[in-house]
C-alpha cells in the first residue's frame, strides 16, 4: 500500500481503499486495480513506475519538469539548402 502512495495521489489511494472495503476485496493488487479503473474512466493513463537506483540521495530527488511553452518562442531555423559537393 505504501508503494501505491508513491505512484498515485493520496486521494486516489484513499478512494480506492474505501471502494475495496465496500466490495470486500482486500490487498494492494485490488486497490491498484480500482485506482486504474477510476483513472481510465477519467481518460487518465497509468503513471510511470518510480525508478529506484538504490542510491538514497538519487532516490529522494523530486524532479519537476519545466513548462515547454518557451520552446514555442524559439526563432525558426532557416533550412540548409546546400547540396553536398
C-alpha positions as CSV (number, residue, x, y, z in Angstrom):
1,X,0.0,0.0,0.0
2,X,2.8,2.4,0.8
3,X,4.2,1.9,-2.7
4,X,0.9,2.9,-4.2
5,X,1.1,6.2,-2.4
6,X,4.4,6.8,-4.2
7,X,2.9,6.2,-7.6
8,X,-0.6,7.6,-7.1
9,X,-2.0,10.6,-5.2
10,X,-3.2,10.1,-1.6
11,X,-6.7,10.9,-2.6
12,X,-6.7,8.2,-5.3
13,X,-5.4,5.6,-2.9
14,X,-7.9,6.5,-0.1
15,X,-10.8,6.4,-2.5
16,X,-9.8,3.1,-3.9
17,X,-9.2,1.7,-0.4
18,X,-12.8,2.8,0.6
19,X,-14.2,1.2,-2.5
20,X,-12.2,-2.0,-1.8
21,X,-13.7,-2.2,1.7
22,X,-17.2,-1.8,0.2
23,X,-16.5,-4.6,-2.3
24,X,-14.8,-6.7,0.4
25,X,-11.7,-7.1,-1.7
26,X,-8.5,-6.8,0.3
27,X,-5.0,-6.4,-0.9
28,X,-2.8,-3.9,-2.7
29,X,-3.5,-5.6,-6.1
30,X,-7.2,-4.9,-5.8
31,X,-6.7,-1.4,-4.6
32,X,-4.4,-0.7,-7.6
33,X,-6.9,-2.2,-10.0
34,X,-9.6,0.1,-8.6
35,X,-7.3,3.1,-8.9
36,X,-6.5,2.2,-12.5
37,X,-10.2,1.7,-13.3
38,X,-11.1,5.1,-11.9
39,X,-8.2,6.8,-13.8
40,X,-9.1,5.1,-17.1
41,X,-12.7,6.1,-16.7
42,X,-11.4,9.8,-16.4
43,X,-9.2,9.3,-19.5
44,X,-6.0,9.3,-17.5
45,X,-3.2,6.9,-18.2
46,X,-1.3,4.8,-15.7
47,X,1.6,6.8,-14.2
48,X,5.1,5.5,-14.8
49,X,6.7,3.3,-12.2
50,X,9.1,5.1,-10.0
51,X,12.8,4.4,-10.8
52,X,14.7,3.2,-7.7
53,X,18.5,3.3,-8.1
54,X,19.5,2.1,-4.6
55,X,21.3,5.4,-4.0
56,X,19.4,7.1,-1.2
57,X,20.2,10.6,-2.4
58,X,19.2,9.9,-6.0
59,X,16.0,8.1,-5.0
60,X,14.9,11.0,-2.8
61,X,15.2,13.6,-5.6
62,X,11.9,15.0,-6.9
63,X,12.4,16.4,-10.4
64,X,9.7,18.7,-11.7
65,X,9.5,19.2,-15.5
66,X,9.6,22.8,-16.7
67,X,6.9,24.2,-18.9
68,X,7.7,23.6,-22.6
69,X,5.9,26.8,-23.8
70,X,9.3,28.6,-24.1
71,X,10.3,26.3,-26.9
72,X,7.4,27.7,-29.0
73,X,9.0,31.1,-28.8
74,X,12.3,30.0,-30.4
75,X,13.1,31.7,-33.7
76,X,12.6,29.5,-36.7
77,X,15.7,28.0,-38.2
78,X,16.5,28.6,-41.9
79,X,16.8,25.3,-43.7
80,X,20.2,24.4,-45.1
81,X,19.5,24.0,-48.8
82,X,23.1,23.5,-49.8
83,X,23.7,20.3,-51.7
84,X,26.8,18.3,-50.9
85,X,29.6,18.8,-53.4
